[in-house]
Amino acid sequence: MQIYLARNNQQAGPYTLEQLNQMLTSQQVLLTDLVWHEGMTEWKALGELTQGKLVYQPIGYNPAPPEPTPFENQDVHQVKIEKKATLNNELASIPTRVLAKVIDLLLWLPAAAIPSFFLKAEQFNELSEIQQKMQATDSPNQAVQLQQQLFTLIPMEAWQAMFVYILIMLGIQAFMLAKSGQSIGKKLTKIKIVDAETGEKVSLMRAFTLRSFIFIILNMLFMPIITIIDHIFALSEKRQTLHDKLAKTKVVKQ
């Protein structure tokens, strides 16, 4: 049996039934992809034929394969799919995702270093003394007071510069995620965010607001509990973290 697939007006194949089921199991082929083989009068969604299962078992087909009619009577570009196929969205490995996350986190470190450019020598000494007292104190009230002194010591210009840097970084990350589904870290590690079902690029709301911005706030409030829980989910078969599941996304190789 020769089976043909189509997605986004691109046709691929032919495949054997065994190849189709292998790609379906590994999510290289989706239930939303269209399929045609001998004995069918029109293209249909694969999930309709499998009744939602991840295996296709056609019944009573004619083994003599005619050529398929063009998909939706349009000129369809024939694509020969091998290991790096159009329909193939190979999941990014966990170490690669961790590396991308580390790179993105490192990009926020300059914000913490900005106050040092606005402090005078005597203020540096005072800052060091406050930090030593904070480390030595066992009293929560005293720790809060020392923290307030530390914040007061930092000039308003430094806070403004930190705020501007954070806004710029958020803008850059949002722009890149909207354009290609990649943060700076993901761009460097050659992975990207796609829709969990279709493998297509997702909206900025899902790629940035749901996946990143909300979890940045949660991590700041509940570090490290949220971070640990979030990434435990990545150990599943689909390697979806908690923020992936929230945004209905997955991370694949570019």
MARVEXTOR-390187 format. One line per 2 residues: number of its first residue (from 1); their letters; for each residue x negated, y, z of N, C-alpha, C. Coordinates in Angstrom, 3 decimals, padded with zeros to 6 digits. Layout:
MARVEXTOR-390187
NUM = A = X/Y/Z/X/Y/Z/X/Y/Z  ...
END
This chain:
MARVEXTOR-390187
1 = MQ = -000.846/-001.194/000.000/000.000/000.000/000.000/-000.880/001.241/000.000  -000.558/002.179/-000.876/-001.265/003.459/-000.934/-000.360/004.543/-000.361
3 = IY = -000.874/005.236/000.647/-000.080/006.238/001.364/-000.724/007.605/001.176  000.102/008.606/000.903/-000.361/009.979/000.713/000.189/010.863/001.830
5 = LA = -000.633/011.826/002.263/-000.253/012.747/003.322/-000.279/014.176/002.801  000.439/015.060/003.472/000.445/016.471/003.082/000.655/017.336/004.312
7 = RN = -000.071/018.443/004.325/000.080/019.450/005.370/-000.279/020.813/004.785  000.569/021.800/005.036/000.328/023.163/004.541/000.075/023.180/003.037
9 = NQ = 000.913/022.442/002.298/000.815/022.393/000.837/-000.505/021.809/000.339  -001.174/021.026/001.152/-002.381/020.317/000.734/-002.116/018.823/000.868
11 = QA = -002.389/018.112/-000.219/-002.118/016.675/-000.268/-003.427/015.900/-000.138  -003.367/014.781/000.571/-004.572/013.981/000.774/-004.227/012.507/000.628
13 = GP = -005.207/011.733/000.194/-005.000/010.293/000.054/-005.529/009.795/-001.281  -005.290/008.554/-001.586/-004.437/007.610/-000.823/-005.181/006.949/000.322
15 = YT = -004.398/006.477/001.328/-004.907/005.739/002.461/-004.207/004.387/002.530  -004.867/003.447/003.145/-004.207/002.175/003.441/-003.369/002.358/004.707
17 = LE = -002.483/001.421/004.964/-001.660/001.481/006.160/-002.536/001.432/007.412  -003.598/000.637/007.365/-004.493/000.532/008.515/-005.188/001.858/008.797
19 = QL = -005.647/002.534/007.718/-006.296/003.829/007.887/-005.338/004.853/008.473  -004.096/004.847/007.987/-003.094/005.790/008.485/-002.870/005.598/009.984
21 = NQ = -002.690/004.347/010.412/-002.424/004.093/011.828/-003.627/004.438/012.703  -004.835/004.231/012.171/-006.033/004.615/012.922/-006.089/006.124/013.109
23 = ML = -005.821/006.881/012.030/-005.841/008.342/012.114/-004.697/008.851/012.987  -003.584/008.174/012.985/-002.444/008.566/013.807/-002.773/008.372/015.284
25 = TS = -003.430/007.268/015.605/-003.802/006.994/016.994/-004.807/008.009/017.517  -005.768/008.418/016.664/-006.803/009.376/017.070/-006.379/010.821/016.875
27 = QQ = -005.131/011.055/016.464/-004.559/012.397/016.268/-005.207/013.162/015.128  -005.878/012.460/014.223/-006.325/013.104/012.998/-005.128/013.374/012.096
29 = VL = -004.121/012.548/012.235/-002.846/012.727/011.532/-001.780/012.977/012.587  -000.889/013.933/012.333/000.143/014.312/013.289/001.503/013.807/012.843
31 = LT = 002.418/013.684/013.785/003.770/013.234/013.461/004.518/014.262/012.621  004.026/015.511/012.621/004.669/016.548/011.813/004.164/016.560/010.368
33 = DL = 003.096/015.809/010.056/002.587/015.743/008.683/003.595/015.009/007.800  003.617/015.403/006.530/004.504/014.748/005.577/003.815/013.532/004.960
35 = VW = 004.615/012.500/004.604/004.058/011.260/004.078/004.891/010.794/002.884  004.214/010.140/001.948/004.880/009.531/000.788/004.120/008.268/000.405
37 = HE = 004.867/007.220/000.068/004.263/006.017/-000.499/005.289/005.349/-001.408  004.887/004.339/-002.098/005.775/003.676/-003.041/007.036/003.192/-002.335
39 = GM = 008.148/003.329/-003.029/009.433/002.954/-002.456/010.183/004.129/-001.845  009.497/005.284/-001.670/010.152/006.466/-001.110/010.590/007.395/-002.240
41 = TE = 011.719/008.034/-002.069/012.231/008.958/-003.090/011.806/010.388/-002.829  011.325/010.687/-001.605/010.911/012.047/-001.275/009.931/012.012/-000.110
43 = WK = 009.234/013.145/000.066/008.318/013.276/001.201/009.124/013.392/002.492  008.639/012.775/003.563/009.293/012.862/004.861/008.242/013.052/005.958
45 = AL = 008.686/013.647/007.064/007.799/013.779/008.223/007.452/012.390/008.751  006.168/012.204/009.094/005.718/010.894/009.553/006.466/010.470/010.816
47 = GE = 006.751/011.426/011.706/007.461/011.104/012.933/008.866/010.585/012.679  009.467/011.022/011.554/010.793/010.525/011.207/010.737/009.055/010.828
49 = LT = 009.662/008.668/010.161/009.511/007.274/009.732/009.118/006.360/010.884  008.296/006.902/011.820/007.833/006.074/012.939/008.764/006.148/014.137
51 = QG = 009.791/007.040/014.029/010.715/007.256/015.143/009.975/007.713/016.399  008.998/008.598/016.180/008.250/009.188/017.286/007.108/008.355/017.818
53 = KL = 006.902/007.160/017.295/005.820/006.299/017.773/004.520/006.624/017.039  003.405/006.226/017.626/002.096/006.469/017.029/001.632/005.285/016.197
55 = VY = 002.567/004.600/015.565/002.236/003.513/014.646/003.330/003.446/013.586  002.916/003.225/012.338/003.875/003.164/011.235/003.930/001.725/010.726
57 = QP = 005.128/001.158/010.677/005.322/-000.215/010.213/006.439/-000.221/009.159  006.099/000.098/007.902/007.128/000.130/006.850/007.675/-001.269/006.569
59 = IG = 008.929/-001.314/006.178/009.594/-002.598/005.919/010.026/-002.664/004.452  009.725/-003.787/003.810/010.242/-004.071/002.469/009.789/-003.122/001.386
61 = YN = 008.540/-002.714/001.376/008.057/-001.830/000.313/007.565/-002.652/-000.880  007.568/-002.027/-002.040/007.072/-002.657/-003.275/005.578/-002.441/-003.378
63 = PA = 004.768/-003.494/-003.431/003.310/-003.324/-003.451/002.769/-002.700/-004.728  003.565/-002.581/-005.794/003.074/-001.963/-007.032/003.191/-000.451/-006.890
65 = PP = 002.061/000.262/-006.740/002.133/001.686/-006.400/002.251/002.591/-007.623  003.366/003.337/-007.775/003.419/004.383/-008.791/002.720/005.636/-008.280
67 = EP = 002.437/006.569/-009.170/001.845/007.834/-008.761/002.911/008.669/-008.056  002.561/009.366/-006.960/003.553/010.169/-006.251/003.937/011.406/-007.045
69 = TP = 005.177/011.844/-006.848/005.600/013.101/-007.461/004.968/014.247/-006.699  004.696/015.366/-007.359/004.071/016.497/-006.663/004.901/016.928/-005.462
71 = FE = 004.216/017.251/-004.381/004.864/017.668/-003.149/005.723/018.899/-003.395  007.031/018.777/-003.119/008.021/019.839/-003.278/007.995/020.440/-004.692
73 = NQ = 007.646/019.585/-005.689/007.626/020.031/-007.075/006.706/021.223/-007.303  005.680/021.330/-006.511/004.718/022.410/-006.662/003.369/021.807/-007.031
75 = DV = 002.496/022.652/-007.583/001.146/022.209/-007.870/000.405/022.090/-006.549  -000.001/020.890/-006.217/-000.651/020.645/-004.940/-002.107/020.310/-005.176
77 = HQ = -002.965/020.979/-004.411/-004.398/020.723/-004.533/-004.747/019.388/-003.913  -005.334/018.492/-004.706/-005.726/017.182/-004.208/-006.992/017.317/-003.365
79 = VK = -006.943/016.735/-002.187/-008.083/016.809/-001.288/-008.508/015.403/-000.911  -009.752/015.075/-001.157/-010.289/013.795/-000.748/-010.783/013.932/000.689
81 = IE = -010.140/013.172/001.583/-010.468/013.296/002.989/-011.393/012.160/003.404  -012.526/012.561/003.977/-013.451/011.588/004.518/-013.485/011.788/006.032
83 = KK = -014.633/011.685/006.650/-014.694/011.812/008.087/-014.387/013.231/008.528  -014.844/014.227/007.760/-014.575/015.612/008.104/-013.430/016.107/007.242
85 = AT = -012.257/015.590/007.471/-011.106/015.879/006.627/-010.368/017.099/007.122  -009.495/017.627/006.213/-008.676/018.769/006.583/-007.731/018.415/007.710
87 = LN = -007.224/017.175/007.688/-006.281/016.753/008.707/-006.964/016.336/010.000  -008.274/016.343/009.991/-009.012/015.860/011.144/-009.316/016.994/012.108
89 = NE = -008.822/016.900/013.337/-009.163/017.841/014.385/-009.833/017.069/015.502  -011.140/016.904/015.393/-011.869/016.116/016.385/-012.000/016.900/017.674
91 = LA = -011.609/016.307/018.786/-011.630/016.988/020.066/-013.050/017.362/020.468  -013.186/018.546/021.051/-014.489/018.989/021.548/-014.859/018.165/022.783
93 = SI = -016.134/017.879/022.935/-016.583/017.102/024.091/-016.536/017.970/025.350  -016.431/017.312/026.493/-016.379/018.032/027.767/-017.663/018.827/028.017
95 = PT = -018.884/018.264/027.781/-020.098/019.070/027.985/-020.129/020.325/027.111  -019.637/020.218/025.871/-019.623/021.391/024.995/-018.675/022.449/025.534
97 = RV = -017.518/022.021/026.024/-016.559/022.975/026.596/-017.139/023.643/027.846  -017.840/022.872/028.675/-018.452/023.433/029.884/-019.508/024.463/029.505
99 = LA = -020.319/024.138/028.487/-021.353/025.075/028.039/-020.725/026.372/027.537  -019.651/026.258/026.772/-018.967/027.457/026.272/-018.438/028.301/027.422
101 = KV = -017.887/027.629/028.451/-017.366/028.339/029.620/-018.476/029.053/030.372  -019.624/028.384/030.533/-020.759/028.987/031.233/-021.232/030.235/030.491
103 = ID = -021.329/030.148/029.167/-021.745/031.309/028.370/-020.782/032.473/028.573  -019.483/032.179/028.529/-018.490/033.241/028.719/-018.594/033.862/030.111
105 = LL = -018.831/033.021/031.136/-018.957/033.543/032.496/-020.207/034.414/032.657  -021.298/034.024/032.004/-022.528/034.804/032.092/-022.358/036.206/031.525
107 = LW = -021.454/036.341/030.568/-021.226/037.654/029.947/-020.585/038.642/030.914  -020.035/038.140/032.030/-019.427/039.029/033.024/-020.426/039.488/034.083
109 = LP = -021.600/038.870/034.142/-022.575/039.215/035.174/-023.064/040.661/035.102  -023.239/041.241/033.895/-023.674/042.647/033.855/-022.763/043.595/034.615
111 = AA = -021.473/043.266/034.738/-020.553/044.125/035.483/-020.991/044.238/036.946  -021.487/043.117/037.512/-021.935/043.130/038.900/-023.249/043.884/039.071
113 = AI = -024.028/043.985/037.990/-025.322/044.670/038.063/-025.202/046.172/037.828  -024.076/046.630/037.319/-023.906/048.047/036.985/-024.127/048.973/038.177
115 = PS = -023.612/048.662/039.393/-023.827/049.592/040.512/-025.282/049.894/040.809  -026.181/048.956/040.510/-027.598/049.180/040.811/-028.176/050.365/040.053
117 = FF = -027.557/050.732/038.921/-028.045/051.865/038.137/-027.591/053.205/038.727  -026.681/053.164/039.696/-026.139/054.391/040.259/-026.569/054.625/041.717
119 = LK = -027.273/053.666/042.305/-027.678/053.774/043.701/-029.080/054.363/043.820  -029.247/055.187/044.838/-030.559/055.734/045.147/-031.318/054.752/046.052
121 = AE = -032.600/055.052/046.279/-033.449/054.127/047.040/-032.898/053.903/048.446  -032.496/054.995/049.126/-031.981/054.829/050.485/-030.653/054.073/050.506
123 = QF = -029.873/054.227/049.428/-028.609/053.501/049.342/-028.849/052.007/049.134  -029.923/051.672/048.399/-030.289/050.265/048.230/-030.600/049.624/049.584
125 = NE = -031.358/050.358/050.420/-031.702/049.836/051.735/-030.452/049.648/052.590  -029.556/050.626/052.540/-028.313/050.537/053.310/-027.457/049.376/052.809
127 = LS = -027.416/049.198/051.478/-026.652/048.096/050.892/-027.208/046.751/051.350  -028.535/046.636/051.382/-029.178/045.393/051.810/-028.863/045.089/053.273
129 = EI = -028.853/046.123/054.120/-028.547/045.930/055.532/-027.103/045.450/055.721  -026.177/046.052/054.969/-024.772/045.656/055.069/-024.596/044.201/054.643
131 = QQ = -025.261/043.807/053.555/-025.148/042.431/053.076/-025.699/041.440/054.096  -026.808/041.797/054.765/-027.383/040.928/055.790/-026.440/040.783/056.987
133 = KM = -025.782/041.905/057.365/-024.828/041.854/058.468/-023.610/040.990/058.106  -023.168/041.080/056.844/-022.031/040.289/056.394/-022.346/038.795/056.453
135 = QA = -023.577/038.439/056.119/-023.977/037.038/056.159/-024.122/036.521/057.590  -024.474/037.436/058.508/-024.743/037.007/059.882/-023.499/037.009/060.762
137 = TD = -022.481/037.803/060.399/-021.317/037.949/061.271/-020.396/036.730/061.220  -019.780/036.443/062.372/-018.788/035.374/062.471/-017.385/035.939/062.664
139 = SP = -017.297/037.239/062.779/-016.016/037.892/063.032/-015.358/038.315/061.719  -014.147/037.815/061.427/-013.449/038.219/060.191/-013.199/039.719/060.135
141 = NQ = -012.858/040.332/061.284/-012.589/041.773/061.302/-013.839/042.577/060.967  -014.964/042.170/061.539/-016.215/042.861/061.264/-016.620/042.680/059.804
143 = AV = -016.359/041.472/059.265/-016.686/041.211/057.859/-015.884/042.124/056.939  -014.610/042.353/057.282/-013.764/043.243/056.486/-014.282/044.676/056.563
145 = QL = -014.677/045.098/057.757/-015.202/046.452/057.935/-016.495/046.658/057.148  -017.360/045.647/057.201/-018.616/045.740/056.448/-018.365/045.764/054.949
147 = QQ = -017.372/044.987/054.514/-017.029/044.985/053.100/-016.520/046.353/052.656  -015.728/046.994/053.500/-015.238/048.336/053.194/-016.390/049.331/053.123
149 = QL = -017.358/049.181/054.027/-018.539/050.064/053.987/-019.311/049.862/052.691  -019.412/048.600/052.272/-020.131/048.296/051.025/-019.440/048.931/049.831
151 = FT = -018.108/048.818/049.770/-017.366/049.409/048.666/-017.495/050.933/048.666  -017.480/051.527/049.863/-017.593/052.982/049.978/-018.963/053.456/049.522
153 = LI = -019.958/052.621/049.741/-021.329/052.982/049.367/-021.511/053.098/047.854  -020.751/052.338/047.085/-020.873/052.352/045.618/-020.195/053.601/045.065
155 = PM = -020.902/054.428/044.293/-020.330/055.674/043.755/-019.152/055.404/042.815  -018.252/056.383/042.706/-017.092/056.263/041.831/-017.517/056.046/040.381
157 = EA = -018.638/056.675/039.975/-019.111/056.527/038.595/-019.452/055.058/038.285  -019.961/054.353/039.303/-020.293/052.942/039.104/-019.024/052.115/038.917
159 = WQ = -017.992/052.391/039.729/-016.721/051.684/039.569/-016.126/051.941/038.188  -016.217/053.180/037.729/-015.679/053.526/036.414/-016.442/052.789/035.306
161 = AM = -017.771/052.717/035.434/-018.578/052.013/034.430/-018.253/050.524/034.424  -018.068/049.937/035.604/-017.692/048.520/035.686/-016.340/048.283/035.018
163 = FV = -015.402/049.187/035.270/-014.066/049.059/034.684/-014.124/049.137/033.163  -014.930/050.076/032.641/-015.065/050.221/031.189/-015.698/048.969/030.582
165 = YI = -016.731/048.431/031.235/-017.392/047.222/030.727/-016.408/046.054/030.675  -015.623/045.886/031.735/-014.650/044.794/031.776/-013.617/044.942/030.676
167 = LI = -013.135/046.165/030.457/-012.160/046.405/029.388/-012.742/046.076/028.020  -014.004/046.476/027.801/-014.653/046.200/026.512/-014.789/044.702/026.294
169 = ML = -015.215/043.975/027.338/-015.376/042.532/027.210/-014.037/041.848/026.958  -013.000/042.286/027.664/-011.676/041.709/027.440/-011.204/041.980/026.009
171 = GI = -011.481/043.182/025.509/-011.090/043.530/024.143/-011.810/042.683/023.102  -013.121/042.477/023.306/-013.905/041.670/022.364/-013.407/040.224/022.357
173 = QA = -013.216/039.668/023.548/-012.753/038.281/023.643/-011.363/038.123/023.029  -010.480/039.092/023.297/-009.127/039.015/022.750/-009.152/039.091/021.231
175 = FM = -009.985/039.962/020.688/-010.090/040.102/019.229/-010.584/038.813/018.593  -011.611/038.204/019.166/-012.173/036.981/018.599/-011.192/035.815/018.709
177 = LA = -010.478/035.737/019.833/-009.500/034.664/019.993/-008.348/034.813/019.009  -007.925/036.060/018.768/-006.840/036.294/017.819/-007.276/035.987/016.393
179 = KS = -008.540/036.248/016.080/-009.037/036.062/014.719/-009.332/034.607/014.393  -010.004/033.905/015.305/-010.474/032.555/014.969/-010.198/031.510/016.048
181 = GQ = -009.562/031.913/017.161/-009.355/030.963/018.244/-010.629/030.648/019.009  -011.598/031.577/018.959/-012.886/031.328/019.598/-013.291/032.516/020.470
183 = SI = -013.666/032.238/021.707/-014.339/033.237/022.522/-015.801/033.288/022.075  -016.586/034.156/022.698/-018.007/034.226/022.336/-018.689/032.887/022.627
185 = GK = -018.381/032.310/023.777/-018.972/031.022/024.125/-018.573/029.920/023.175  -017.303/029.886/022.799/-016.830/028.865/021.856/-017.408/029.090/020.464
187 = KL = -017.605/030.341/020.085/-018.208/030.637/018.779/-019.631/030.079/018.723  -020.385/030.272/019.789/-021.774/029.816/019.817/-021.873/028.289/019.881
189 = TK = -020.902/027.648/020.512/-020.929/026.189/020.627/-020.119/025.498/019.520  -019.564/026.283/018.610/-018.864/025.776/017.423/-017.649/024.916/017.778
191 = IK = -016.826/025.435/018.681/-015.544/024.807/018.984/-014.478/025.889/018.926  -013.208/025.505/018.872/-012.147/026.507/018.765/-010.852/025.991/019.376
193 = IV = -009.936/026.923/019.649/-008.631/026.616/020.230/-007.615/026.469/019.107  -006.826/025.405/019.134/-005.777/025.199/018.135/-004.507/024.709/018.839
195 = DA = -003.403/024.719/018.111/-002.150/024.195/018.627/-002.289/022.695/018.889  -001.756/022.248/020.018/-001.918/020.847/020.415/-001.216/019.885/019.475
197 = ET = -000.155/020.313/018.797/000.610/019.432/017.925/000.201/019.555/016.466  000.115/020.789/015.973/-000.118/020.993/014.540/-001.583/021.161/014.170
199 = GE = -002.434/021.500/015.158/-003.836/021.746/014.848/-004.081/023.102/014.207  -003.068/023.962/014.176/-003.201/025.275/013.552/-003.621/026.327/014.575
201 = KV = -004.051/027.505/014.069/-004.440/028.614/014.931/-003.238/029.072/015.750  -003.469/029.479/016.998/-002.380/029.892/017.869/-002.380/031.403/018.041
203 = SL = -001.296/031.922/018.590/-001.139/033.360/018.774/-002.046/033.874/019.893  -002.237/035.204/019.905/-003.057/035.820/020.951/-002.435/035.598/022.322
205 = MR = -001.113/035.611/022.408/-000.427/035.382/023.678/-000.818/034.035/024.276  -000.872/033.002/023.461/-001.213/031.679/023.957/-002.720/031.515/024.144
207 = AF = -003.523/032.016/023.195/-004.968/031.797/023.240/-005.647/032.635/024.312  -005.111/033.828/024.593/-005.785/034.730/025.527/-004.996/034.925/026.815
209 = TL = -003.736/035.374/026.699/-002.971/035.703/027.901/-002.718/034.478/028.760  -002.198/033.394/028.162/-001.873/032.201/028.931/-003.115/031.404/029.321
211 = RS = -004.052/031.216/028.361/-005.204/030.351/028.616/-006.269/031.045/029.457  -006.506/032.352/029.205/-007.655/033.021/029.812/-007.273/034.016/030.906
213 = FI = -006.487/035.013/030.547/-006.257/036.134/031.450/-005.596/035.686/032.753  -004.523/034.891/032.633/-003.824/034.431/033.837/-004.738/033.592/034.714
215 = FI = -005.560/032.740/034.087/-006.428/031.865/034.883/-007.637/032.608/035.434  -008.031/033.719/034.814/-009.082/034.558/035.401/-008.608/035.111/036.741
217 = IL = -007.351/035.590/036.756/-006.772/036.129/037.991/-006.625/035.025/039.044  -006.106/033.854/038.631/-005.919/032.748/039.571/-007.249/032.270/040.143
219 = NM = -008.289/032.230/039.302/-009.606/031.795/039.775/-010.199/032.795/040.763  -009.934/034.086/040.536/-010.429/035.104/041.460/-009.743/034.976/042.828
221 = LF = -008.461/034.587/042.816/-007.691/034.498/044.054/-007.907/033.175/044.784  -008.071/032.090/044.018/-008.100/030.759/044.629/-009.340/029.947/044.244
223 = MP = -010.440/030.616/043.954/-011.697/029.919/043.665/-012.130/029.118/044.891  -012.621/027.859/044.763/-012.751/027.129/043.501/-011.623/026.123/043.263
225 = II = -010.572/026.187/044.073/-009.527/025.155/044.003/-008.905/025.103/042.611  -008.515/026.284/042.089/-007.874/026.326/040.768/-008.813/025.812/039.689
227 = TI = -010.096/026.183/039.773/-011.074/025.744/038.780/-011.203/024.223/038.770  -011.243/023.618/039.956/-011.385/022.163/040.050/-010.151/021.461/039.502
229 = ID = -008.973/021.910/039.949/-007.726/021.304/039.476/-007.586/021.465/037.973  -007.912/022.654/037.495/-007.788/022.958/036.067/-008.582/021.972/035.225
231 = HI = -009.832/021.731/035.620/-010.706/020.908/034.781/-010.561/019.412/035.035  -009.903/019.014/036.117/-009.604/017.589/036.303/-008.708/017.104/035.175
233 = FA = -007.809/017.982/034.720/-006.910/017.623/033.626/-007.683/017.316/032.346  -008.895/017.882/032.180/-009.681/017.670/030.965/-010.186/016.243/030.841
235 = LS = -010.067/015.461/031.901/-010.522/014.069/031.867/-009.500/013.150/031.206  -008.330/013.705/030.841/-007.307/012.903/030.178/-007.714/012.588/028.741
237 = EK = -006.943/011.737/028.093/-007.275/011.301/026.731/-007.320/012.468/025.754  -006.405/013.424/025.905/-006.353/014.571/024.997/-007.289/015.694/025.410
239 = RQ = -007.968/015.541/026.560/-008.934/016.516/027.074/-008.318/017.911/027.209  -007.076/017.957/027.627/-006.410/019.240/027.837/-006.534/019.649/029.307
241 = TL = -007.136/020.809/029.545/-007.177/021.355/030.891/-005.782/021.836/031.269  -005.631/022.283/032.508/-004.329/022.785/032.945/-003.901/023.999/032.126
243 = HD = -004.879/024.889/031.808/-004.497/026.064/031.016/-004.216/025.683/029.560  -004.793/024.574/029.074/-004.426/024.061/027.753/-002.967/023.611/027.745
245 = KL = -002.587/022.883/028.790/-001.217/022.386/028.857/-000.222/023.537/028.977  -000.594/024.564/029.731/000.281/025.723/029.881/000.504/026.419/028.540
247 = AK = -000.552/026.541/027.746/-000.451/027.222/026.454/-000.138/026.273/025.300  -000.059/024.955/025.590/000.186/023.939/024.569/-000.878/024.006/023.481
249 = TK = -002.135/023.984/023.913/-003.269/024.052/023.013/-004.245/022.909/023.305  -005.225/022.769/022.426/-006.340/021.865/022.650/-007.580/022.510/022.036
251 = VV = -008.751/022.007/022.386/-010.008/022.559/021.892/-010.678/021.504/021.012  -010.993/021.885/019.778/-011.546/020.935/018.812/-012.866/021.476/018.258
253 = KQ = -013.583/020.578/017.582/-014.810/021.007/016.924/-014.474/021.868/015.710  -015.338/022.820/015.428/-015.090/023.750/014.326/-015.225/023.041/012.981
END
